[in-house]
Amino acid sequence: MPAHGTSDVSIPLPSGGALRAAMAVPGGEGVAAADGRPGMLVLHEAYGLNDDMRRIAARFATNGYVTIVPDLYSEGNTALCLSRMLLDAAFREARHTMAVIEAARAWLADRADVDSGRVGVIGFCMGGGFALLFAARGTVGVAGVNYGPVPKRRERLTGVCPVVASYGALDKQLAPSARRLEEHLTALGVPHDVKMYEGAGHSFWSYDNVPSWATKLPDMGKAGYVESAAEDA
């Protein structure tokens, strides 16, 4: 059952099949094409398209964005499989996932109530890594990267759009990625705002929506919601 004012939609894929997604629209309905609103593509963390991602989508809609959250597990991928794609050694394997995300972006941008020239992407953890890679494709105007992995090779980010990135200082696994991202974007001359939040760990945007299987994973750096950090980010 859709939650937080979102609805479920199906996005056709160029390769065949369809991508499941959650959608949130300002006011609950579209507006005329001439009054096109900005669009936001939300890429979920490893926990998938859960109520927390729907909550975040609804909040973007409240702020005027037509928002979709594609379910990156729609095609049978697993969290481990997708996370591995963010490693430099497996970067080429991410191309299909990039194409899937592009299909979602194009579907959003083609809506009559969306200004196709004002579409952004934001991601969390695994989704943050994909948001950063996707932002280098030149089809979005801005990217939000929240505690996402960053490629070691700077050239992977050539052509990236302006980036706002947020990390928790207690997140020992991904805090180094914040420093690497700052260095990469500075060297590339890309406008950016990379911030480290003291007292926050991993997944500080997210409420308690951790699936049972995730409780068996190693601690991701004091993971949990931190209101002050989440609101500022």
C-alpha positions in Angstrom: 0.0 0.0 0.0 1.6 3.4 -1.0 2.5 5.6 1.9 3.3 9.2 2.7 1.1 10.5 -0.2 3.0 8.6 -2.9 1.6 6.5 -5.7 3.1 3.5 -7.5 3.9 3.9 -11.2 5.5 1.7 -13.9 8.2 3.1 -16.1 8.9 1.2 -19.4 12.5 0.3 -20.0 14.2 0.5 -23.5 15.4 -3.1 -23.1 11.9 -4.3 -22.4 10.1 -4.8 -19.1 9.2 -2.1 -16.7 10.7 -0.3 -13.7 8.6 0.0 -10.5 8.7 3.5 -8.9 7.1 5.6 -6.3 5.9 9.1 -7.2 5.0 12.2 -5.3 3.4 15.2 -7.0 3.0 18.7 -5.4 -0.6 19.1 -4.3 -1.3 15.6 -5.4 -1.9 16.5 -9.0 -0.1 17.7 -12.0 0.0 21.3 -13.3 -0.1 22.7 -16.8 3.0 22.1 -18.9 3.5 25.9 -19.3 3.9 26.0 -15.5 6.3 23.1 -15.4 7.8 22.3 -12.0 11.3 21.1 -11.2 11.7 17.3 -11.1 13.7 15.2 -8.6 15.0 11.7 -9.0 15.5 10.0 -5.6 17.9 6.9 -5.5 17.3 4.7 -2.5 19.8 3.2 -0.2 20.5 -0.5 0.1 17.3 -1.0 2.1 15.3 -0.4 -1.1 12.1 1.5 -1.9 10.7 1.6 1.6 8.5 4.0 3.6 11.5 6.1 4.4 12.3 6.8 0.7 8.6 7.5 0.2 8.7 10.0 3.1 11.6 11.8 1.5 9.9 11.8 -1.9 6.8 13.3 -0.3 8.9 16.0 1.3 10.4 17.0 -2.0 6.9 17.2 -3.5 5.8 19.5 -0.6 8.6 21.8 -1.6 7.4 21.9 -5.2 9.2 19.0 -6.9 7.6 16.3 -9.0 9.5 13.4 -7.5 10.0 9.7 -8.4 11.9 7.0 -6.6 12.8 4.1 -9.0 13.0 0.7 -7.4 16.5 -0.4 -8.5 15.7 -3.9 -7.4 12.9 -4.2 -9.9 15.0 -6.3 -12.3 16.1 -8.8 -9.6 19.3 -7.1 -8.5 20.5 -7.5 -4.9 22.0 -4.9 -2.6 25.4 -6.7 -2.8 25.3 -6.8 -6.6 24.5 -3.1 -7.0 26.9 -2.0 -4.3 29.7 -3.9 -6.0 29.1 -1.9 -9.2 30.3 1.3 -7.4 33.8 -0.1 -7.0 36.3 1.2 -9.5 37.1 -2.4 -10.6 33.5 -3.1 -11.4 32.6 0.4 -12.8 31.8 -0.9 -16.3 29.1 -3.2 -14.8 27.2 -0.1 -13.6 26.4 1.0 -17.2 23.2 -1.0 -17.3 22.1 0.5 -14.0 22.9 4.0 -15.3 20.7 3.2 -18.3 17.9 2.2 -16.0 18.2 5.4 -14.0 18.3 7.4 -17.2 15.0 5.8 -18.3 13.5 7.0 -15.0 14.9 10.5 -15.5 13.6 10.7 -19.1 10.2 9.5 -18.1 10.0 12.2 -15.4 11.3 14.9 -17.7 8.8 14.0 -20.4 5.8 14.7 -18.1 3.7 17.7 -19.0 4.0 19.1 -15.5 7.8 18.9 -15.3 10.3 21.5 -16.7 12.7 19.1 -18.4 15.5 21.6 -18.0 15.2 21.6 -14.2 15.7 18.0 -13.1 18.0 16.9 -10.3 19.1 13.7 -8.6 19.6 12.8 -5.0 20.8 9.5 -3.5 21.5 7.9 -0.2 24.4 5.5 0.6 24.4 3.1 -2.4 22.0 5.5 -4.1 24.3 8.4 -3.3 27.1 6.6 -5.2 24.8 6.1 -8.2 23.6 9.7 -8.0 27.2 10.9 -8.3 28.0 8.7 -11.2 24.8 9.6 -12.9 25.4 13.3 -12.4 28.5 13.0 -14.7 26.3 11.9 -17.6 25.1 15.5 -18.2 21.4 14.9 -18.0 20.7 16.5 -14.6 21.4 20.0 -13.4 22.3 19.3 -9.8 23.1 16.3 -7.6 22.7 15.5 -3.9 25.1 12.9 -2.6 24.4 11.6 1.0 27.0 9.3 2.5 27.7 7.7 -0.9 30.9 6.1 -2.1 33.1 8.1 -4.4 35.3 6.6 -7.2 39.0 6.8 -6.6 39.7 7.8 -10.2 38.8 11.4 -10.7 38.1 11.0 -14.4 35.0 9.0 -13.5 33.5 12.4 -12.5 34.5 14.3 -15.6 31.5 16.4 -16.7 29.7 16.2 -13.3 27.1 18.8 -12.5 27.2 20.9 -9.3 27.1 18.7 -6.2 25.8 19.1 -2.6 27.2 16.3 -0.5 26.6 15.3 3.2 28.4 12.8 5.4 28.5 11.9 9.0 31.8 12.2 10.8 31.1 9.0 12.8 30.7 7.0 9.6 34.2 5.6 9.6 33.6 3.6 6.4 32.4 6.5 4.2 33.8 9.7 5.9 37.0 9.3 3.8 34.7 9.5 0.7 33.8 13.1 1.7 37.4 14.2 1.6 38.0 12.4 -1.7 34.9 14.1 -3.2 36.0 17.5 -2.1 39.4 17.0 -3.7 37.9 15.6 -6.9 35.4 18.4 -7.4 37.9 21.1 -6.5 40.4 19.8 -9.0 37.7 19.5 -11.7 36.5 23.1 -11.0 32.9 21.9 -10.2 30.7 24.1 -7.9 30.1 22.1 -4.7 29.2 22.0 -1.1 30.6 19.0 0.8 29.8 19.0 4.5 30.8 16.7 7.3 28.4 16.5 10.3 29.9 16.0 13.7 27.9 13.7 15.9 26.2 12.0 12.9 27.0 8.6 11.5 25.7 6.7 8.5 22.2 7.0 7.2 21.4 10.1 9.3 18.5 11.1 7.0 16.6 7.9 7.6 14.1 6.8 10.3 14.0 3.3 11.6 13.1 1.4 8.5 15.9 -1.1 8.6 14.8 -4.5 7.2 15.5 -7.6 9.3 18.3 -8.8 7.0 20.2 -5.6 7.4 20.5 -6.1 11.2 23.0 -8.9 10.5 25.4 -6.6 8.6 28.4 -5.0 10.2 27.8 -1.6 11.8 27.9 1.1 9.2 29.3 3.8 11.4 26.8 4.7 14.2 23.9 4.5 11.7 20.7 6.2 12.6 18.6 9.4 12.2 20.1 12.6 13.4 17.5 15.4 13.1 19.9 18.4 13.2 22.1 16.9 10.5 19.2 15.7 8.3 17.4 19.1 8.4 20.6 21.0 7.6 21.5 18.6 4.7 
